[in-house]
Amino acid sequence: MDLAAVTRLLPSLAALHTELVLLSGGEPLLNPDWAAIAEILRRHGLQVWLLTSGLALSKYAARAAKLFDAITVSLDGTDAGTYRAIRGLDAFDKVCAGIRGAADHGMPPGIRVTVQRANYRQLPAFVVLAKALRARQVSFLAVDVANPHAFGRTDDFVSDLALKPEDLPEFEQVLRAVEQDHAEDFRSGFIAESPQKLRRIHQYFAAIHAQAPYPPVRCNAPEFSAVIGATGRVQPCFFIAGAADARVSSATENPQYDLDDVLNRQDMTQLRTAIQMGARRECTTCVCSLWRDRSNIGSAAAFTKSASEAAT
Ligand code: SF4
């Protein structure tokens, strides 16, 4: 999505009273227009967040610190070997340098950890590392192995990423140790989730192995947010696709730039109703639900708080 496509969306974003735009990747900083996009969104009164793998953050730390209202970096290992094993890249030091670089320029990033079999023993080490890197916060999210849309899957495949049944007792001990040793970090909000919320990650992996029900999900994200993909495809959330032709800014074949119109097509409205009624299977196993009180739906501050609690 280039600057021209984002510019065409501006009237729609204004009409919808949009308050906050999250630029997400992969690595959005590889988009040659990233700075111009962030600038134009800010100039139009929007808050702009960056969610990044951190691969290019050290290169652009000064500029990113100036242009974004918040930065979150995905970091899935506390050492080079674990990072390489999970990401397939030798980039641990580079990502850490990006986090430090943004902090040096006055924008300490949040760190988001996707908890999985290769790193669950490192939970306490992530908290220590986040402090050493001068991060603003650390948050934990279970790796999504149950949602049929994660990794483009369509079958019931359970990947090696998930904890195995024999890992669960050890994960329980790890969680207990984090609760005991980092009580102050929970209290201060440095660890974004509450101890109870971290225990949902354990329950999620237990549910994958039919040892527990999935943790209950409460989510109204599609009522106040939407996802626009790089090709202009509009979705109610990251996990549920809209119709293939529900898209904006897809150049010549469908010059439709009105996000309001796309979001309020009959099929998109019906999709949101189905989500509200609990009729979508994706929601049952979702690792990334987000609830926001209706009274606060117009408040970016409330969204900021809820989103960090939900670990993006
Ligand atoms: S629970 Fe998950 S899948 Fe369902 S609407 Fe919320 S974010 Fe989307």
Boltz pocket constraint, residues with backbone or C-beta under 6 A from the ligand:
constraints:
  - pocket:
      binder: B
      contacts: [[A, 217], [A, 218], [A, 219], [A, 220], [A, 221], [A, 222], [A, 236], [A, 237], [A, 238], [A, 239], [A, 240], [A, 275], [A, 280], [A, 282], [A, 283], [A, 284], [A, 286], [A, 287], [A, 288], [A, 289], [A, 290]]
      max_distance: 6.0
